[in-house]
Each structure stands twice: as structure tokens, then as C-alpha cells.
Amino acid sequence: MDGLMRIGELSRRTGVSPELLRAWEQRYGLLQPTRSPGGFRLYSADDEARVRRTNAHLEDGLSAAEAARLAMAEASEEPVVPAGDGQQSVVAYLAVQLRDALDRYDAAGGHAALDRLFGTVSVEFALTEVLIPYLHELGERWASGEITVAQEHFAANLVRGRLLGLTRDWGSGGSSSALLACLPGENHDLGLILLGVLIARRGWRVTFLGANTPFDGLEASILDLRPSLVVLATIDAGLFHEHAASVSSLAAMSPLAVTAPVDDGVISATGARPLVHDIAAAASSLSSR
């Protein structure tokens, strides 16, 4: 029994209450206790390490389920990374693993690559250096016919689900608040989610309305929330031109930024601020306002 501890000692060492430790054990299988001759649960140093990893991922903004799953993945036996295993080599290797897995509809393999990626680098690095370039390439490969619509949808939806797992703390930032929405008729919200994750990690409080948001709902939200900034997004120039008058009305109600595939001058004419199309650069420009 050397090196084993009861739950009270595990709680003391990790700063996690016994009640929460039991919940993590039951819900996620995070802990793997043995039994003493007297029937008490005993926990190992490996259990302690998984709890500490989970805590670290929670502090990084992951949900409890994501944090526990990632902690367990990190503790399990990992595939060998090719020679030259500096951080950049590992990240490049994982980017290839992610692409290959999602191309063949391998959800487990895709999640495993993402688990290792988030365990190797910061969330911001993973997004700006791996996921945003990957999604851009994914769209180009679909447009060229290299992959099917089904493959593109599968990959994008899996990544979207993982990104939404990073949004649990969106309402707990600093004094600046952002209201994010897609124009009516715009159903592609993945770029807006990426922007929200990045600016939330820079201290913004984010309210995300998502795809195809009607203007009456937007106006009501602006009146209710009084955000520091509203961000509207579309990838369709026609949609922006169709709704330009309504965009102007919103710009009169609140500070407004727009990302759309039209000239900056066209956006500025509505009273809105044009955002650069590069998501990481747009996030940086907002963080420096």
C-alpha cells in the first residue's frame, strides 16, 4: 500500500474537494482507485497526476469533460513521434495526423490528434498555427474537388464541436464585451467561433448568437446587453450588399465591426469598422483597441 492515499489526502494535495474528485471518478473515469483490506478507496500518484492535469486544462478554459479526457489521453501510451521531436516537429506531425484521420472519417483518430495538440501547445497556438490553416486548406481542397462535401462537413463539424468546448468561460472576461453574430442567411459560423475563442482568451466577455441571426433579434440583444462591440460576419458578398441598410442601422446603435468579402470602403460607408479576413489578425486588432 506504499504510495497510496485516501481521498482526503488526494484532496489536500490537489486542492480539489472530495466531492468533486468523486464526481470526476464517476462521470469520466478519471481516477482508478484500489481497495484497502478494510474496503477504503486508495488513490495512486498516477491518479494525483491526472487530477493535476485536469485542473491545468480547466484553467486553460476547457470544460470538465474535455479536461478529464485530455488528462487521461496524456497519461496513456502515445504513438511514437518521428525523429526531431521538438515542439514544432510534434505540432507538424499532429497536423498531418488530424488531416489524415478526418479525411477517412476517423472521429476517434481526429479527437486523439486534437487531444495531443492541446496538450502540447497553448490553445491560442493550436488555433492560429494549426486549426485555422487546416480549415483554410480544407475549404480549398473541397473547392478543387480533392475532397467531397461530405468529408468537408465531417471535418468541419468535428472541429466545431471541439471549439465549442472552449467557450465555457466566454461570459467571465474583463470589462470589454463583444456580441458576435452572422448576418441573416449566413450559415457558416466556424470563423466567428474561432474569433470568439481568441478574443475571449484576450479578456473579452463574449456573447455568441451564431449563424443566420435576424436583425430584430440583434437589435434586442444590443439593447439588452449594451456590448462594447458588435461583430457581424458573412462569407457572402451578396448577403452584405442585401443587408447594408440594416448594417447601417446597427452601426448607429452600437460600435460595429464587420468581416465580409467586400472592399473596406463599402463596409466603412455603413458606419461599421472593417475587420481583416485573417482571423488571428482580426483578434489581435480587437485586443489592441
Residue frames as qw, qx, qy, qz and C-alpha x, y, z in Angstrom:
[[0.000, 0.882, 0.471, 0.000, 0.00, 0.00, 0.00],
 [0.419, -0.465, 0.063, 0.777, 3.04, 2.28, -0.07],
 [0.110, -0.060, 0.395, 0.910, 2.45, 5.46, -2.04],
 [0.178, -0.528, -0.715, -0.423, -1.33, 5.12, -1.93],
 [0.032, 0.012, 0.373, -0.927, -3.58, 7.64, -0.25],
 [0.121, 0.588, 0.777, -0.190, -7.18, 8.08, 0.76],
 [0.240, 0.724, 0.448, 0.466, -9.38, 10.68, -0.87],
 [0.301, -0.932, -0.139, 0.144, -8.86, 13.26, 1.88],
 [0.538, -0.505, 0.341, 0.582, -5.10, 13.29, 1.27],
 [0.441, 0.329, 0.572, 0.608, -5.61, 13.41, -2.51],
 [0.005, 0.902, 0.388, 0.188, -7.90, 16.38, -1.98],
 [0.425, -0.831, 0.058, 0.355, -5.32, 18.13, 0.20],
 [0.566, -0.235, 0.463, 0.640, -2.55, 17.61, -2.35],
 [0.304, 0.352, 0.610, 0.641, -4.52, 18.76, -5.39],
 [0.100, 0.178, 0.174, -0.963, -6.83, 21.39, -3.91],
 [0.463, -0.143, -0.573, -0.661, -9.90, 19.62, -5.32],
 [0.584, -0.273, 0.413, -0.643, -12.74, 18.81, -2.93],
 [0.290, -0.065, 0.954, -0.044, -13.50, 15.14, -2.18],
 [0.562, 0.515, 0.507, -0.403, -16.99, 15.63, -3.62],
 [0.483, 0.742, -0.250, -0.390, -15.63, 16.87, -6.93],
 [0.023, -0.459, 0.876, 0.144, -13.00, 14.12, -7.04],
 [0.449, 0.169, 0.858, -0.185, -15.76, 11.51, -6.62],
 [0.567, 0.673, 0.221, -0.421, -17.78, 13.20, -9.37],
 [0.305, 0.698, -0.557, -0.332, -14.83, 13.11, -11.76],
 [0.213, -0.238, 0.948, 0.003, -14.25, 9.46, -10.93],
 [0.496, 0.356, 0.744, -0.270, -17.87, 8.51, -11.56],
 [0.511, 0.749, 0.139, -0.399, -18.56, 10.68, -14.61],
 [0.451, 0.789, -0.383, -0.165, -15.29, 10.48, -16.51],
 [0.981, -0.040, -0.071, 0.175, -13.35, 7.54, -15.05],
 [0.223, 0.861, -0.347, 0.298, -10.53, 9.95, -14.22],
 [0.297, -0.584, 0.682, -0.324, -9.47, 8.10, -11.06],
 [0.803, 0.099, -0.567, -0.157, -8.68, 4.40, -10.77],
 [0.388, -0.600, 0.542, -0.443, -8.61, 3.59, -7.05],
 [0.522, 0.036, -0.851, 0.055, -7.81, 0.26, -5.45],
 [0.676, -0.605, -0.160, -0.389, -9.36, -1.05, -2.23],
 [0.053, -0.522, 0.734, -0.431, -7.64, -1.43, 1.12],
 [0.272, -0.104, -0.950, 0.109, -8.26, -4.61, 3.15],
 [0.073, 0.367, 0.634, -0.677, -10.75, -2.52, 5.12],
 [0.315, 0.653, 0.676, 0.131, -12.62, -1.50, 1.99],
 [0.025, -0.831, -0.042, 0.554, -11.35, 2.08, 1.71],
 [0.666, 0.714, 0.101, 0.194, -10.65, 3.56, -1.71],
 [0.552, -0.579, 0.248, 0.546, -6.93, 4.22, -2.18],
 [0.520, 0.852, 0.047, -0.028, -5.51, 6.52, -4.85],
 [0.824, -0.043, 0.153, 0.544, -2.12, 6.46, -6.54],
 [0.243, -0.531, 0.192, 0.788, 0.39, 9.04, -7.72],
 [0.152, 0.185, 0.702, 0.671, -0.96, 8.46, -11.23],
 [0.086, -0.756, -0.646, -0.055, -4.42, 9.48, -10.02],
 [0.272, -0.758, -0.127, 0.579, -2.91, 12.61, -8.50],
 [0.267, -0.232, 0.472, 0.808, -1.13, 13.43, -11.77],
 [0.072, 0.457, 0.738, 0.491, -4.37, 13.10, -13.76],
 [0.174, -0.836, -0.478, 0.203, -6.18, 15.40, -11.34],
 [0.293, -0.621, 0.117, 0.718, -3.41, 17.99, -11.66],
 [0.203, 0.045, 0.635, 0.744, -3.55, 17.77, -15.46],
 [0.025, -0.670, -0.711, -0.212, -7.32, 18.17, -15.36],
 [0.237, -0.812, -0.265, 0.463, -7.00, 21.26, -13.18],
 [0.288, -0.379, 0.357, 0.804, -4.47, 22.75, -15.59],
 [0.101, 0.278, 0.721, 0.626, -6.79, 22.22, -18.56],
 [0.121, -0.786, -0.601, 0.075, -9.74, 23.71, -16.65],
 [0.258, -0.715, -0.023, 0.649, -7.66, 26.82, -16.03],
 [0.207, -0.164, 0.571, 0.777, -6.97, 26.89, -19.78],
 [0.436, 0.226, -0.055, -0.869, -10.70, 27.19, -20.44],
 [0.360, -0.010, -0.869, -0.340, -11.71, 23.60, -21.27],
 [0.742, -0.367, -0.098, -0.552, -14.92, 22.05, -19.94],
 [0.581, -0.461, 0.629, -0.234, -14.61, 19.44, -17.18],
 [0.924, 0.203, 0.317, -0.066, -15.35, 16.62, -19.62],
 [0.642, 0.718, -0.197, 0.181, -12.77, 17.87, -22.15],
 [0.101, -0.778, 0.554, -0.277, -10.20, 18.49, -19.42],
 [0.743, -0.298, 0.572, -0.180, -10.59, 15.00, -17.97],
 [0.904, 0.387, 0.181, 0.019, -10.49, 13.32, -21.37],
 [0.456, 0.794, -0.327, 0.232, -7.35, 15.20, -22.33],
 [0.353, -0.673, 0.595, -0.260, -5.69, 14.42, -19.00],
 [0.860, -0.083, 0.494, -0.093, -6.34, 10.72, -19.50],
 [0.793, 0.602, 0.005, 0.098, -5.11, 10.84, -23.10],
 [0.166, 0.836, -0.465, 0.240, -1.87, 12.47, -21.98],
 [0.531, -0.512, 0.634, -0.233, -1.36, 9.79, -19.37],
 [0.936, 0.173, 0.290, -0.095, -1.93, 6.92, -21.79],
 [0.610, -0.206, 0.532, 0.550, 0.71, 5.39, -24.03],
 [0.366, 0.787, -0.026, -0.496, 1.19, 7.68, -27.03],
 [0.859, 0.444, 0.139, 0.211, 2.28, 6.82, -30.58],
 [0.627, -0.318, 0.173, 0.690, 5.89, 7.49, -31.39],
 [0.266, 0.926, 0.023, -0.269, 6.58, 10.91, -32.90],
 [0.818, 0.467, -0.037, 0.335, 9.12, 10.89, -35.75],
 [0.672, -0.180, -0.106, 0.710, 12.72, 11.92, -35.18],
 [0.152, 0.267, 0.048, 0.950, 13.38, 15.59, -34.49],
 [0.326, -0.624, -0.706, -0.075, 10.73, 15.69, -31.81],
 [0.103, -0.069, -0.249, 0.961, 10.98, 19.36, -30.88],
 [0.307, 0.475, 0.556, -0.609, 7.69, 21.10, -30.28],
 [0.411, 0.520, -0.255, -0.704, 7.40, 22.33, -33.87],
 [0.240, 0.202, -0.900, -0.303, 8.02, 18.82, -35.22],
 [0.104, 0.261, 0.903, -0.326, 5.40, 17.38, -32.89],
 [0.361, 0.540, 0.283, -0.706, 2.85, 20.01, -33.92],
 [0.381, 0.443, -0.539, -0.606, 3.52, 19.42, -37.63],
 [0.117, 0.040, -0.990, -0.063, 3.17, 15.67, -37.09],
 [0.193, 0.391, 0.761, -0.480, -0.14, 16.11, -35.26],
 [0.392, 0.514, -0.056, -0.761, -1.47, 18.40, -38.01],
 [0.354, 0.267, -0.784, -0.434, -0.84, 15.61, -40.52],
 [0.027, -0.144, -0.965, 0.216, -2.45, 13.06, -38.18],
 [0.314, 0.452, 0.454, -0.701, -5.52, 15.29, -37.86],
 [0.443, 0.456, -0.345, -0.691, -5.88, 15.76, -41.59],
 [0.279, 0.167, -0.915, -0.238, -5.43, 12.06, -42.37],
 [0.081, 0.231, 0.889, -0.388, -7.89, 10.97, -39.68],
 [0.373, 0.505, 0.334, -0.703, -10.63, 13.39, -40.70],
 [0.364, 0.391, -0.569, -0.625, -10.19, 12.61, -44.40],
 [0.360, 0.003, -0.917, -0.171, -11.12, 9.00, -43.62],
 [0.600, -0.497, -0.241, -0.579, -13.99, 9.86, -41.24],
 [0.668, -0.121, -0.631, 0.377, -12.00, 8.65, -38.23],
 [0.327, -0.836, -0.074, -0.434, -13.52, 10.65, -35.38],
 [0.816, -0.549, -0.011, 0.179, -11.53, 8.84, -32.69],
 [0.729, 0.085, 0.093, 0.673, -8.27, 9.49, -34.53],
 [0.138, 0.699, 0.135, 0.689, -9.19, 13.14, -35.06],
 [0.536, -0.805, -0.051, -0.247, -10.01, 13.63, -31.40],
 [0.861, -0.329, 0.015, 0.388, -6.79, 11.88, -30.38],
 [0.547, 0.348, 0.085, 0.756, -4.74, 14.23, -32.56],
 [0.142, -0.770, -0.094, -0.614, -6.55, 17.24, -31.10],
 [0.757, -0.645, -0.100, 0.024, -6.08, 15.91, -27.57],
 [0.789, -0.145, 0.039, 0.596, -2.35, 15.68, -28.09],
 [0.314, 0.569, 0.144, 0.746, -2.23, 19.05, -29.83],
 [0.349, -0.810, -0.078, -0.465, -3.97, 20.86, -26.96],
 [0.825, -0.542, -0.010, 0.156, -1.73, 19.00, -24.54],
 [0.754, 0.090, 0.090, 0.644, 1.42, 20.10, -26.36],
 [0.224, 0.230, 0.081, 0.944, 0.83, 23.81, -27.06],
 [0.170, 0.293, 0.425, -0.840, -1.42, 26.60, -25.83],
 [0.438, 0.605, 0.650, -0.143, -4.97, 26.87, -27.13],
 [0.249, 0.867, -0.052, -0.429, -4.11, 30.08, -28.98],
 [0.080, -0.525, 0.739, 0.415, -1.10, 28.48, -30.71],
 [0.390, 0.169, 0.902, 0.079, -3.17, 25.42, -31.63],
 [0.410, 0.748, 0.461, -0.245, -5.81, 27.62, -33.22],
 [0.206, 0.882, -0.182, -0.383, -3.61, 30.13, -35.03],
 [0.027, -0.600, 0.742, 0.299, -0.87, 27.76, -36.20],
 [0.172, -0.012, 0.977, 0.127, -2.79, 24.53, -36.82],
 [0.309, 0.504, 0.781, -0.201, -6.59, 24.72, -36.88],
 [0.312, 0.779, 0.076, -0.538, -7.10, 27.97, -38.79],
 [0.130, 0.525, -0.679, -0.496, -4.60, 26.94, -41.53],
 [0.215, 0.071, 0.972, 0.068, -6.12, 23.45, -41.57],
 [0.364, 0.619, 0.607, -0.341, -9.66, 24.79, -42.05],
 [0.264, 0.740, -0.230, -0.575, -8.49, 27.18, -44.77],
 [0.029, 0.343, -0.866, -0.363, -6.80, 24.31, -46.59],
 [0.325, 0.282, 0.888, -0.165, -9.90, 22.15, -46.05],
 [0.419, 0.716, 0.284, -0.480, -12.02, 24.70, -47.90],
 [0.224, 0.662, -0.523, -0.488, -9.51, 24.93, -50.74],
 [0.130, -0.151, 0.967, 0.157, -9.36, 21.14, -51.07],
 [0.410, 0.494, 0.715, -0.278, -13.16, 20.99, -51.25],
 [0.358, 0.771, -0.010, -0.527, -13.27, 23.79, -53.85],
 [0.155, 0.564, -0.707, -0.397, -10.70, 21.98, -56.01],
 [0.881, 0.092, -0.260, -0.385, -12.56, 18.68, -55.79],
 [0.294, 0.415, -0.824, 0.247, -9.81, 16.93, -53.82],
 [0.047, 0.132, 0.887, -0.439, -12.29, 16.03, -51.07],
 [0.155, -0.519, -0.736, -0.406, -16.07, 15.64, -51.11],
 [0.337, -0.577, -0.014, -0.744, -18.68, 17.85, -49.50],
 [0.846, -0.441, -0.268, -0.133, -19.29, 15.03, -47.02],
 [0.753, -0.033, -0.302, 0.584, -15.63, 14.93, -45.99],
 [0.144, 0.412, -0.119, 0.892, -15.54, 18.71, -45.60],
 [0.556, -0.564, -0.125, -0.597, -18.70, 18.73, -43.47],
 [0.880, -0.317, -0.331, 0.123, -17.49, 15.86, -41.29],
 [0.617, 0.081, -0.272, 0.734, -14.14, 17.51, -40.59],
 [0.030, -0.457, 0.043, -0.888, -15.53, 21.00, -40.03],
 [0.661, -0.546, -0.209, -0.471, -18.25, 19.76, -37.68],
 [0.838, -0.263, -0.355, 0.320, -15.82, 17.74, -35.59],
 [0.418, 0.159, -0.211, 0.869, -13.52, 20.75, -35.20],
 [0.285, -0.535, -0.134, -0.784, -16.53, 22.97, -34.50],
 [0.775, -0.508, -0.345, -0.149, -17.60, 20.69, -31.67],
 [0.726, -0.159, -0.305, 0.596, -14.17, 20.84, -30.09],
 [0.177, 0.338, -0.053, 0.923, -14.07, 24.63, -30.36],
 [0.495, -0.593, -0.239, -0.588, -17.43, 24.93, -28.63],
 [0.803, -0.391, -0.389, 0.225, -15.88, 23.02, -25.74],
 [0.503, 0.019, -0.199, 0.841, -13.59, 26.03, -25.26],
 [0.095, -0.533, -0.225, -0.810, -16.44, 28.51, -24.82],
 [0.520, -0.553, -0.640, 0.120, -17.47, 27.73, -21.24],
 [0.400, -0.516, -0.271, 0.707, -15.82, 30.87, -19.84],
 [0.271, 0.462, 0.385, 0.752, -16.99, 33.30, -22.55],
 [0.252, -0.826, -0.327, -0.382, -19.11, 35.27, -20.10],
 [0.685, -0.670, -0.131, 0.256, -16.40, 35.72, -17.47],
 [0.628, 0.339, -0.001, 0.700, -13.89, 38.07, -19.10],
 [0.304, -0.189, -0.241, 0.902, -12.99, 41.66, -18.35],
 [0.175, 0.549, 0.324, -0.751, -14.80, 44.94, -18.87],
 [0.302, 0.358, -0.473, -0.747, -14.96, 44.84, -22.69],
 [0.607, 0.215, 0.728, -0.233, -17.83, 42.82, -24.13],
 [0.166, 0.272, -0.638, -0.701, -18.43, 41.59, -27.67],
 [0.706, 0.310, 0.474, -0.425, -21.65, 40.39, -29.30],
 [0.075, -0.322, 0.789, 0.518, -20.91, 38.04, -32.22],
 [0.658, 0.413, 0.526, -0.346, -23.39, 37.09, -34.94],
 [0.313, 0.059, 0.706, 0.633, -23.64, 36.06, -38.58],
 [0.317, 0.162, -0.169, -0.919, -25.79, 38.05, -40.97],
 [0.739, 0.253, 0.432, -0.452, -29.27, 36.71, -41.80],
 [0.831, 0.518, -0.101, -0.175, -28.84, 33.94, -44.36],
 [0.320, 0.638, -0.679, 0.173, -25.23, 33.22, -43.37],
 [0.932, -0.294, -0.085, -0.197, -24.94, 29.67, -42.03],
 [0.781, 0.228, -0.363, 0.454, -21.14, 29.43, -41.74],
 [0.392, -0.884, 0.058, -0.249, -20.21, 30.39, -38.19],
 [0.909, -0.151, -0.132, 0.365, -16.95, 28.48, -37.70],
 [0.460, 0.424, -0.122, 0.771, -14.74, 31.51, -38.33],
 [0.317, -0.696, 0.023, -0.644, -16.79, 33.53, -35.85],
 [0.876, -0.470, -0.104, -0.009, -16.37, 30.80, -33.21],
 [0.777, 0.104, -0.136, 0.606, -12.60, 30.89, -33.76],
 [0.124, 0.587, -0.076, 0.796, -12.60, 34.67, -33.38],
 [0.605, -0.665, -0.067, -0.433, -14.66, 34.39, -30.20],
 [0.910, -0.287, -0.154, 0.258, -12.29, 31.85, -28.64],
 [0.612, 0.259, -0.115, 0.739, -9.28, 34.03, -29.43],
 [0.053, -0.605, 0.069, -0.791, -10.69, 37.32, -28.12],
 [0.752, -0.594, -0.157, -0.237, -12.11, 35.62, -25.02],
 [0.861, -0.184, -0.157, 0.447, -8.60, 34.48, -24.21],
 [0.363, 0.336, -0.074, 0.866, -7.53, 38.11, -24.51],
 [0.085, -0.195, -0.551, 0.807, -10.00, 39.15, -21.82],
 [0.373, -0.103, -0.278, -0.879, -13.20, 39.92, -23.72],
 [0.459, 0.209, 0.741, -0.443, -16.60, 38.81, -22.47],
 [0.160, 0.106, -0.712, -0.675, -18.23, 37.16, -25.47],
 [0.606, 0.305, 0.544, -0.494, -21.90, 36.60, -26.28],
 [0.054, -0.175, 0.812, 0.554, -22.26, 34.36, -29.32],
 [0.630, 0.330, 0.266, -0.651, -25.51, 34.40, -31.32],
 [0.569, -0.024, 0.792, 0.222, -24.20, 32.25, -34.16],
 [0.186, 0.108, 0.712, 0.668, -25.43, 31.62, -37.68],
 [0.116, -0.474, -0.664, -0.567, -28.33, 33.27, -39.52],
 [0.177, -0.433, -0.575, 0.671, -29.19, 35.84, -36.85],
 [0.123, 0.766, 0.521, 0.356, -32.21, 38.05, -37.67],
 [0.222, 0.416, -0.129, 0.872, -31.78, 41.79, -37.29],
 [0.512, -0.648, -0.123, -0.550, -34.69, 42.19, -34.87],
 [0.881, -0.391, -0.212, 0.162, -33.01, 39.72, -32.53],
 [0.616, 0.182, -0.153, 0.751, -29.70, 41.53, -32.91],
 [0.071, -0.594, -0.006, -0.801, -31.26, 44.87, -32.09],
 [0.721, -0.607, -0.156, -0.296, -32.96, 43.44, -29.00],
 [0.869, -0.188, -0.204, 0.410, -29.68, 41.88, -27.86],
 [0.391, 0.382, -0.115, 0.829, -27.84, 45.18, -28.30],
 [0.349, -0.645, -0.035, -0.679, -30.44, 46.99, -26.19],
 [0.858, -0.478, -0.166, -0.088, -30.29, 44.29, -23.50],
 [0.876, -0.162, -0.073, 0.449, -26.52, 43.83, -23.35],
 [0.032, 0.989, -0.132, -0.060, -25.08, 47.21, -24.40],
 [0.903, -0.047, 0.118, 0.410, -21.93, 45.50, -25.73],
 [0.287, -0.686, 0.269, 0.612, -18.65, 47.33, -26.21],
 [0.156, 0.417, -0.639, -0.627, -18.59, 45.97, -29.77],
 [0.832, 0.289, 0.374, -0.291, -20.83, 44.04, -32.14],
 [0.108, -0.410, 0.765, 0.485, -19.13, 41.82, -34.73],
 [0.794, 0.406, 0.222, -0.394, -21.08, 40.73, -37.80],
 [0.275, -0.387, 0.790, 0.389, -19.76, 38.10, -40.20],
 [0.824, 0.444, 0.240, -0.258, -20.56, 36.72, -43.62],
 [0.479, -0.269, 0.647, 0.528, -18.58, 34.96, -46.33],
 [0.378, 0.556, 0.670, 0.315, -21.11, 36.04, -48.98],
 [0.152, -0.088, 0.086, 0.981, -20.65, 39.48, -50.54],
 [0.241, -0.399, -0.592, -0.657, -24.21, 39.37, -51.85],
 [0.471, -0.616, -0.617, 0.135, -25.60, 38.99, -48.34],
 [0.348, -0.382, -0.208, 0.830, -23.68, 42.02, -47.15],
 [0.025, -0.073, -0.336, -0.939, -24.98, 44.19, -50.01],
 [0.355, -0.491, -0.705, -0.368, -28.51, 42.90, -49.42],
 [0.526, -0.682, -0.476, 0.177, -28.40, 43.90, -45.76],
 [0.440, 0.226, -0.139, 0.858, -26.25, 47.04, -45.97],
 [0.261, -0.602, -0.109, -0.747, -29.07, 49.34, -44.84],
 [0.792, -0.550, -0.229, -0.134, -29.72, 47.20, -41.77],
 [0.753, -0.056, -0.232, 0.613, -26.00, 47.12, -41.01],
 [0.148, 0.454, -0.046, 0.878, -26.03, 50.92, -41.08],
 [0.559, -0.633, -0.172, -0.507, -28.90, 50.93, -38.58],
 [0.867, -0.375, -0.242, 0.222, -26.94, 48.67, -36.24],
 [0.578, 0.192, -0.155, 0.778, -23.86, 50.87, -36.57],
 [0.148, -0.598, -0.019, -0.787, -25.98, 53.76, -35.31],
 [0.759, -0.563, -0.171, -0.278, -26.90, 51.73, -32.21],
 [0.809, -0.514, 0.236, 0.165, -23.52, 50.31, -31.20],
 [0.028, -0.687, 0.652, 0.320, -19.85, 50.19, -32.16],
 [0.908, 0.276, 0.259, -0.181, -19.83, 47.69, -35.01],
 [0.108, -0.544, 0.732, 0.396, -17.17, 45.68, -36.83],
 [0.861, 0.366, 0.139, -0.325, -17.87, 43.62, -39.95],
 [0.285, -0.380, 0.789, 0.388, -15.96, 40.88, -41.70],
 [0.716, 0.537, 0.387, -0.220, -17.20, 40.30, -45.25],
 [0.619, 0.009, 0.502, 0.604, -15.63, 39.72, -48.71],
 [0.286, 0.882, 0.300, 0.224, -16.19, 43.30, -49.87],
 [0.424, 0.494, -0.183, 0.737, -13.96, 46.37, -50.07],
 [0.352, -0.315, -0.544, 0.693, -13.20, 48.06, -46.78],
 [0.075, 0.006, -0.053, -0.996, -14.68, 51.28, -48.11],
 [0.481, -0.319, -0.602, -0.552, -18.04, 49.58, -48.68],
 [0.559, -0.438, -0.653, 0.264, -18.11, 48.46, -45.05],
 [0.279, -0.203, -0.275, 0.898, -16.94, 51.83, -43.77],
 [0.182, -0.235, -0.335, -0.894, -19.75, 53.54, -45.69],
 [0.550, -0.507, -0.615, -0.249, -22.25, 51.81, -43.39],
 [0.360, -0.770, 0.239, -0.469, -20.58, 53.27, -40.31],
 [0.948, -0.307, 0.081, 0.031, -19.02, 49.92, -39.39],
 [0.185, -0.749, 0.612, 0.174, -15.36, 49.11, -38.93],
 [0.851, 0.345, -0.365, -0.156, -13.97, 46.60, -41.45],
 [0.702, -0.511, 0.496, 0.017, -12.17, 43.62, -39.94],
 [0.191, 0.536, -0.763, -0.306, -9.32, 41.90, -41.73],
 [0.873, 0.057, -0.310, -0.373, -10.18, 38.46, -43.09],
 [0.526, 0.239, -0.744, 0.336, -7.29, 36.79, -41.26],
 [0.648, -0.626, -0.391, -0.190, -8.92, 35.55, -38.05],
 [0.706, -0.329, -0.271, 0.566, -5.80, 35.70, -35.89],
 [0.280, 0.176, 0.039, 0.943, -5.01, 39.22, -37.13],
 [0.341, -0.597, -0.348, -0.638, -8.61, 40.30, -36.53],
 [0.712, -0.577, -0.383, 0.118, -8.42, 39.01, -32.95],
 [0.584, -0.155, -0.145, 0.783, -5.16, 40.87, -32.40],
 [0.062, 0.385, 0.187, 0.902, -6.65, 44.09, -33.79],
 [0.518, -0.655, -0.365, -0.412, -9.59, 43.84, -31.40],
 [0.746, -0.453, -0.331, 0.359, -7.37, 43.10, -28.41],
 [0.473, -0.064, -0.049, 0.877, -5.41, 46.29, -29.06],
 [0.029, -0.712, -0.427, -0.556, -8.43, 48.61, -29.36]]
